[in-house]
Amino acid sequence: VLRDAGFDNIEFRDDSKIFLGYINTFLNKLTRSRKQIEQQYSKELFTGMRRNHEELIEKINRKEKFAVRIAARKKA
């Protein structure tokens, strides 16, 4: 699809370690905002968001999921 759109020098890079840092930062901020989220939305929303991100961390650590960055350049 990228080639058909005029891109070349297409690279796929595993950025899972960088993404894990993002997820951990997000979880820390989420935890600090727990009361507000539960009051404004629901306990279920907070619990679900936390659980989903913790599961993602586990899957990335087990190499079941990857965070991939695609880099490409538009042909001149």
Backbone atoms as SQL, in Angstrom:
CREATE TABLE atoms (id INTEGER PRIMARY KEY, chain TEXT, resi INTEGER, resn TEXT, atom TEXT, x REAL, y REAL, z REAL);
INSERT INTO atoms VALUES
  (1, 'A', 1, 'VAL', 'N', 0.830, -1.184, 0.000),
  (2, 'A', 1, 'VAL', 'CA', 0.000, 0.000, 0.000),
  (3, 'A', 1, 'VAL', 'C', 0.877, 1.250, 0.000),
  (4, 'A', 2, 'LEU', 'N', 1.931, 1.242, 0.823),
  (5, 'A', 2, 'LEU', 'CA', 2.814, 2.417, 0.868),
  (6, 'A', 2, 'LEU', 'C', 3.516, 2.633, -0.471),
  (7, 'A', 3, 'ARG', 'N', 3.979, 1.566, -1.068),
  (8, 'A', 3, 'ARG', 'CA', 4.637, 1.703, -2.387),
  (9, 'A', 3, 'ARG', 'C', 3.656, 2.248, -3.426),
  (10, 'A', 4, 'ASP', 'N', 2.435, 1.737, -3.410),
  (11, 'A', 4, 'ASP', 'CA', 1.410, 2.213, -4.345),
  (12, 'A', 4, 'ASP', 'C', 1.074, 3.685, -4.121),
  (13, 'A', 5, 'ALA', 'N', 1.292, 4.164, -2.896),
  (14, 'A', 5, 'ALA', 'CA', 1.021, 5.561, -2.577),
  (15, 'A', 5, 'ALA', 'C', 2.231, 6.454, -2.860),
  (16, 'A', 6, 'GLY', 'N', 3.303, 5.859, -3.411),
  (17, 'A', 6, 'GLY', 'CA', 4.460, 6.653, -3.808),
  (18, 'A', 6, 'GLY', 'C', 5.590, 6.707, -2.793),
  (19, 'A', 7, 'PHE', 'N', 5.596, 5.795, -1.830),
  (20, 'A', 7, 'PHE', 'CA', 6.667, 5.779, -0.830),
  (21, 'A', 7, 'PHE', 'C', 7.708, 4.723, -1.175),
  (22, 'A', 8, 'ASP', 'N', 8.940, 4.979, -0.764),
  (23, 'A', 8, 'ASP', 'CA', 9.998, 3.976, -0.852),
  (24, 'A', 8, 'ASP', 'C', 10.844, 4.059, 0.408),
  (25, 'A', 9, 'ASN', 'N', 11.953, 3.337, 0.451),
  (26, 'A', 9, 'ASN', 'CA', 12.789, 3.267, 1.657),
  (27, 'A', 9, 'ASN', 'C', 11.931, 2.964, 2.880),
  (28, 'A', 10, 'ILE', 'N', 11.095, 1.970, 2.749),
  (29, 'A', 10, 'ILE', 'CA', 10.154, 1.614, 3.812),
  (30, 'A', 10, 'ILE', 'C', 10.876, 0.730, 4.837),
  (31, 'A', 11, 'GLU', 'N', 10.809, 1.139, 6.091),
  (32, 'A', 11, 'GLU', 'CA', 11.441, 0.388, 7.175),
  (33, 'A', 11, 'GLU', 'C', 10.429, 0.120, 8.275),
  (34, 'A', 12, 'PHE', 'N', 10.479, -1.069, 8.826),
  (35, 'A', 12, 'PHE', 'CA', 9.655, -1.438, 9.965),
  (36, 'A', 12, 'PHE', 'C', 10.585, -1.591, 11.157),
  (37, 'A', 13, 'ARG', 'N', 10.296, -0.861, 12.240),
  (38, 'A', 13, 'ARG', 'CA', 11.174, -0.867, 13.405),
  (39, 'A', 13, 'ARG', 'C', 10.381, -1.252, 14.646),
  (40, 'A', 14, 'ASP', 'N', 10.930, -2.161, 15.433),
  (41, 'A', 14, 'ASP', 'CA', 10.297, -2.577, 16.676),
  (42, 'A', 14, 'ASP', 'C', 10.592, -1.527, 17.741),
  (43, 'A', 15, 'ASP', 'N', 9.575, -0.754, 18.114),
  (44, 'A', 15, 'ASP', 'CA', 9.702, 0.274, 19.144),
  (45, 'A', 15, 'ASP', 'C', 9.013, -0.151, 20.439),
  (46, 'A', 16, 'SER', 'N', 8.959, -1.454, 20.680),
  (47, 'A', 16, 'SER', 'CA', 8.246, -1.968, 21.847),
  (48, 'A', 16, 'SER', 'C', 8.809, -1.421, 23.159),
  (49, 'A', 17, 'LYS', 'N', 10.132, -1.337, 23.292),
  (50, 'A', 17, 'LYS', 'CA', 10.717, -0.827, 24.539),
  (51, 'A', 17, 'LYS', 'C', 10.326, 0.629, 24.766),
  (52, 'A', 18, 'ILE', 'N', 10.346, 1.424, 23.709),
  (53, 'A', 18, 'ILE', 'CA', 9.932, 2.823, 23.822),
  (54, 'A', 18, 'ILE', 'C', 8.456, 2.895, 24.201),
  (55, 'A', 19, 'PHE', 'N', 7.643, 2.068, 23.581),
  (56, 'A', 19, 'PHE', 'CA', 6.205, 2.058, 23.843),
  (57, 'A', 19, 'PHE', 'C', 5.909, 1.622, 25.274),
  (58, 'A', 20, 'LEU', 'N', 6.706, 0.668, 25.805),
  (59, 'A', 20, 'LEU', 'CA', 6.523, 0.249, 27.190),
  (60, 'A', 20, 'LEU', 'C', 6.716, 1.431, 28.136),
  (61, 'A', 21, 'GLY', 'N', 7.673, 2.286, 27.848),
  (62, 'A', 21, 'GLY', 'CA', 7.881, 3.485, 28.651),
  (63, 'A', 21, 'GLY', 'C', 6.649, 4.379, 28.620),
  (64, 'A', 22, 'TYR', 'N', 6.081, 4.531, 27.433),
  (65, 'A', 22, 'TYR', 'CA', 4.850, 5.325, 27.295),
  (66, 'A', 22, 'TYR', 'C', 3.716, 4.714, 28.119),
  (67, 'A', 23, 'ILE', 'N', 3.541, 3.403, 28.017),
  (68, 'A', 23, 'ILE', 'CA', 2.448, 2.744, 28.728),
  (69, 'A', 23, 'ILE', 'C', 2.624, 2.902, 30.240),
  (70, 'A', 24, 'ASN', 'N', 3.835, 2.727, 30.732),
  (71, 'A', 24, 'ASN', 'CA', 4.070, 2.867, 32.172),
  (72, 'A', 24, 'ASN', 'C', 3.802, 4.293, 32.645),
  (73, 'A', 25, 'THR', 'N', 4.204, 5.281, 31.863),
  (74, 'A', 25, 'THR', 'CA', 3.911, 6.681, 32.198),
  (75, 'A', 25, 'THR', 'C', 2.398, 6.904, 32.212),
  (76, 'A', 26, 'PHE', 'N', 1.717, 6.372, 31.213),
  (77, 'A', 26, 'PHE', 'CA', 0.264, 6.489, 31.147),
  (78, 'A', 26, 'PHE', 'C', -0.395, 5.857, 32.373),
  (79, 'A', 27, 'LEU', 'N', 0.050, 4.652, 32.746),
  (80, 'A', 27, 'LEU', 'CA', -0.540, 3.982, 33.901),
  (81, 'A', 27, 'LEU', 'C', -0.313, 4.766, 35.194),
  (82, 'A', 28, 'ASN', 'N', 0.853, 5.382, 35.334),
  (83, 'A', 28, 'ASN', 'CA', 1.112, 6.214, 36.508),
  (84, 'A', 28, 'ASN', 'C', 0.153, 7.399, 36.557),
  (85, 'A', 29, 'LYS', 'N', -0.033, 8.067, 35.419),
  (86, 'A', 29, 'LYS', 'CA', -0.961, 9.207, 35.359),
  (87, 'A', 29, 'LYS', 'C', -2.401, 8.744, 35.577),
  (88, 'A', 30, 'LEU', 'N', -2.738, 7.600, 35.007),
  (89, 'A', 30, 'LEU', 'CA', -4.083, 7.048, 35.174),
  (90, 'A', 30, 'LEU', 'C', -4.359, 6.772, 36.653),
  (91, 'A', 31, 'THR', 'N', -3.393, 6.172, 37.327),
  (92, 'A', 31, 'THR', 'CA', -3.549, 5.845, 38.744),
  (93, 'A', 31, 'THR', 'C', -3.705, 7.108, 39.585),
  (94, 'A', 32, 'ARG', 'N', -2.938, 8.142, 39.270),
  (95, 'A', 32, 'ARG', 'CA', -3.063, 9.404, 40.006),
  (96, 'A', 32, 'ARG', 'C', -4.439, 10.051, 39.796),
  (97, 'A', 33, 'SER', 'N', -5.072, 9.752, 38.672),
  (98, 'A', 33, 'SER', 'CA', -6.380, 10.343, 38.340),
  (99, 'A', 33, 'SER', 'C', -7.541, 9.406, 38.655),
  (100, 'A', 34, 'ARG', 'N', -7.259, 8.347, 39.363),
  (101, 'A', 34, 'ARG', 'CA', -8.272, 7.311, 39.595),
  (102, 'A', 34, 'ARG', 'C', -9.583, 7.871, 40.163),
  (103, 'A', 35, 'LYS', 'N', -9.497, 8.627, 41.251),
  (104, 'A', 35, 'LYS', 'CA', -10.716, 9.151, 41.881),
  (105, 'A', 35, 'LYS', 'C', -11.544, 9.973, 40.905),
  (106, 'A', 36, 'GLN', 'N', -10.877, 10.851, 40.196),
  (107, 'A', 36, 'GLN', 'CA', -11.572, 11.716, 39.237),
  (108, 'A', 36, 'GLN', 'C', -12.233, 10.895, 38.136),
  (109, 'A', 37, 'ILE', 'N', -11.532, 9.916, 37.611),
  (110, 'A', 37, 'ILE', 'CA', -12.086, 9.080, 36.532),
  (111, 'A', 37, 'ILE', 'C', -13.284, 8.296, 37.042),
  (112, 'A', 38, 'GLU', 'N', -13.129, 7.702, 38.229),
  (113, 'A', 38, 'GLU', 'CA', -14.238, 6.915, 38.786),
  (114, 'A', 38, 'GLU', 'C', -15.459, 7.785, 39.082),
  (115, 'A', 39, 'GLN', 'N', -15.235, 9.004, 39.568),
  (116, 'A', 39, 'GLN', 'CA', -16.360, 9.893, 39.872),
  (117, 'A', 39, 'GLN', 'C', -17.016, 10.435, 38.604),
  (118, 'A', 40, 'GLN', 'N', -16.188, 10.826, 37.639),
  (119, 'A', 40, 'GLN', 'CA', -16.725, 11.439, 36.422),
  (120, 'A', 40, 'GLN', 'C', -17.299, 10.406, 35.459),
  (121, 'A', 41, 'TYR', 'N', -16.704, 9.217, 35.432),
  (122, 'A', 41, 'TYR', 'CA', -17.143, 8.184, 34.485),
  (123, 'A', 41, 'TYR', 'C', -17.655, 6.963, 35.249),
  (124, 'A', 42, 'SER', 'N', -16.745, 6.067, 35.615),
  (125, 'A', 42, 'SER', 'CA', -17.156, 4.901, 36.399),
  (126, 'A', 42, 'SER', 'C', -15.921, 4.123, 36.847),
  (127, 'A', 43, 'LYS', 'N', -16.129, 3.316, 37.888),
  (128, 'A', 43, 'LYS', 'CA', -15.049, 2.438, 38.357),
  (129, 'A', 43, 'LYS', 'C', -14.708, 1.420, 37.274),
  (130, 'A', 44, 'GLU', 'N', -15.725, 0.967, 36.558),
  (131, 'A', 44, 'GLU', 'CA', -15.522, -0.033, 35.512),
  (132, 'A', 44, 'GLU', 'C', -14.619, 0.501, 34.400),
  (133, 'A', 45, 'LEU', 'N', -14.796, 1.766, 34.048),
  (134, 'A', 45, 'LEU', 'CA', -13.954, 2.354, 33.010),
  (135, 'A', 45, 'LEU', 'C', -12.499, 2.386, 33.465),
  (136, 'A', 46, 'PHE', 'N', -12.283, 2.864, 34.693),
  (137, 'A', 46, 'PHE', 'CA', -10.915, 2.914, 35.212),
  (138, 'A', 46, 'PHE', 'C', -10.307, 1.516, 35.245),
  (139, 'A', 47, 'THR', 'N', -11.049, 0.573, 35.818),
  (140, 'A', 47, 'THR', 'CA', -10.547, -0.797, 35.949),
  (141, 'A', 47, 'THR', 'C', -10.243, -1.409, 34.584),
  (142, 'A', 48, 'GLY', 'N', -11.120, -1.199, 33.627),
  (143, 'A', 48, 'GLY', 'CA', -10.913, -1.737, 32.289),
  (144, 'A', 48, 'GLY', 'C', -9.698, -1.145, 31.602),
  (145, 'A', 49, 'MET', 'N', -9.542, 0.170, 31.718),
  (146, 'A', 49, 'MET', 'CA', -8.374, 0.819, 31.096),
  (147, 'A', 49, 'MET', 'C', -7.081, 0.302, 31.721),
  (148, 'A', 50, 'ARG', 'N', -7.063, 0.216, 33.037),
  (149, 'A', 50, 'ARG', 'CA', -5.861, -0.259, 33.727),
  (150, 'A', 50, 'ARG', 'C', -5.555, -1.704, 33.330),
  (151, 'A', 51, 'ARG', 'N', -6.566, -2.561, 33.365),
  (152, 'A', 51, 'ARG', 'CA', -6.380, -3.977, 33.027),
  (153, 'A', 51, 'ARG', 'C', -5.901, -4.145, 31.586),
  (154, 'A', 52, 'ASN', 'N', -6.512, -3.417, 30.649),
  (155, 'A', 52, 'ASN', 'CA', -6.121, -3.535, 29.243),
  (156, 'A', 52, 'ASN', 'C', -4.665, -3.139, 29.026),
  (157, 'A', 53, 'HIS', 'N', -4.231, -2.083, 29.685),
  (158, 'A', 53, 'HIS', 'CA', -2.843, -1.645, 29.521),
  (159, 'A', 53, 'HIS', 'C', -1.864, -2.589, 30.222),
  (160, 'A', 54, 'GLU', 'N', -2.252, -3.141, 31.357),
  (161, 'A', 54, 'GLU', 'CA', -1.396, -4.126, 32.023),
  (162, 'A', 54, 'GLU', 'C', -1.260, -5.384, 31.178),
  (163, 'A', 55, 'GLU', 'N', -2.353, -5.810, 30.553),
  (164, 'A', 55, 'GLU', 'CA', -2.312, -6.973, 29.657),
  (165, 'A', 55, 'GLU', 'C', -1.419, -6.692, 28.452),
  (166, 'A', 56, 'LEU', 'N', -1.483, -5.477, 27.933),
  (167, 'A', 56, 'LEU', 'CA', -0.632, -5.112, 26.796),
  (168, 'A', 56, 'LEU', 'C', 0.840, -5.189, 27.181),
  (169, 'A', 57, 'ILE', 'N', 1.178, -4.702, 28.367),
  (170, 'A', 57, 'ILE', 'CA', 2.560, -4.789, 28.848),
  (171, 'A', 57, 'ILE', 'C', 3.006, -6.251, 28.905),
  (172, 'A', 58, 'GLU', 'N', 2.158, -7.105, 29.481),
  (173, 'A', 58, 'GLU', 'CA', 2.492, -8.532, 29.575),
  (174, 'A', 58, 'GLU', 'C', 2.706, -9.152, 28.198),
  (175, 'A', 59, 'LYS', 'N', 1.840, -8.838, 27.245),
  (176, 'A', 59, 'LYS', 'CA', 1.956, -9.415, 25.903),
  (177, 'A', 59, 'LYS', 'C', 3.203, -8.917, 25.184),
  (178, 'A', 60, 'ILE', 'N', 3.548, -7.662, 25.368),
  (179, 'A', 60, 'ILE', 'CA', 4.772, -7.142, 24.752),
  (180, 'A', 60, 'ILE', 'C', 5.985, -7.823, 25.388),
  (181, 'A', 61, 'ASN', 'N', 5.977, -7.979, 26.703),
  (182, 'A', 61, 'ASN', 'CA', 7.101, -8.631, 27.384),
  (183, 'A', 61, 'ASN', 'C', 7.241, -10.098, 26.989),
  (184, 'A', 62, 'ARG', 'N', 6.126, -10.756, 26.662),
  (185, 'A', 62, 'ARG', 'CA', 6.167, -12.157, 26.213),
  (186, 'A', 62, 'ARG', 'C', 6.379, -12.267, 24.699),
  (187, 'A', 63, 'LYS', 'N', 6.566, -11.134, 24.041),
  (188, 'A', 63, 'LYS', 'CA', 6.779, -11.075, 22.583),
  (189, 'A', 63, 'LYS', 'C', 5.554, -11.564, 21.806),
  (190, 'A', 64, 'GLU', 'N', 4.376, -11.415, 22.409),
  (191, 'A', 64, 'GLU', 'CA', 3.130, -11.763, 21.720),
  (192, 'A', 64, 'GLU', 'C', 2.587, -10.579, 20.934),
  (193, 'A', 65, 'LYS', 'N', 2.998, -9.379, 21.325),
  (194, 'A', 65, 'LYS', 'CA', 2.611, -8.152, 20.616),
  (195, 'A', 65, 'LYS', 'C', 3.847, -7.288, 20.468),
  (196, 'A', 66, 'PHE', 'N', 3.813, -6.432, 19.460),
  (197, 'A', 66, 'PHE', 'CA', 4.921, -5.526, 19.184),
  (198, 'A', 66, 'PHE', 'C', 4.372, -4.141, 18.880),
  (199, 'A', 67, 'ALA', 'N', 5.148, -3.141, 19.227),
  (200, 'A', 67, 'ALA', 'CA', 4.838, -1.779, 18.817),
  (201, 'A', 67, 'ALA', 'C', 5.775, -1.470, 17.661),
  (202, 'A', 68, 'VAL', 'N', 5.230, -1.360, 16.485),
  (203, 'A', 68, 'VAL', 'CA', 6.049, -1.205, 15.277),
  (204, 'A', 68, 'VAL', 'C', 5.894, 0.206, 14.725),
  (205, 'A', 69, 'ARG', 'N', 7.037, 0.805, 14.407),
  (206, 'A', 69, 'ARG', 'CA', 7.035, 2.113, 13.747),
  (207, 'A', 69, 'ARG', 'C', 7.400, 1.879, 12.279),
  (208, 'A', 70, 'ILE', 'N', 6.628, 2.482, 11.422),
  (209, 'A', 70, 'ILE', 'CA', 6.896, 2.379, 9.989),
  (210, 'A', 70, 'ILE', 'C', 7.450, 3.718, 9.535),
  (211, 'A', 71, 'ALA', 'N', 8.630, 3.665, 8.932),
  (212, 'A', 71, 'ALA', 'CA', 9.255, 4.877, 8.382),
  (213, 'A', 71, 'ALA', 'C', 9.350, 4.702, 6.879),
  (214, 'A', 72, 'ALA', 'N', 8.971, 5.736, 6.144),
  (215, 'A', 72, 'ALA', 'CA', 9.018, 5.680, 4.689),
  (216, 'A', 72, 'ALA', 'C', 9.226, 7.090, 4.144),
  (217, 'A', 73, 'ARG', 'N', 9.751, 7.146, 2.938),
  (218, 'A', 73, 'ARG', 'CA', 9.957, 8.446, 2.284),
  (219, 'A', 73, 'ARG', 'C', 9.147, 8.503, 1.011),
  (220, 'A', 74, 'LYS', 'N', 8.599, 9.665, 0.765),
  (221, 'A', 74, 'LYS', 'CA', 7.823, 9.881, -0.460),
  (222, 'A', 74, 'LYS', 'C', 8.802, 10.022, -1.622),
  (223, 'A', 75, 'LYS', 'N', 8.547, 9.300, -2.691),
  (224, 'A', 75, 'LYS', 'CA', 9.407, 9.397, -3.865),
  (225, 'A', 75, 'LYS', 'C', 9.357, 10.812, -4.429),
  (226, 'A', 76, 'ALA', 'N', 10.502, 11.265, -4.896),
  (227, 'A', 76, 'ALA', 'CA', 10.587, 12.635, -5.455),
  (228, 'A', 76, 'ALA', 'C', 9.880, 12.732, -6.800);
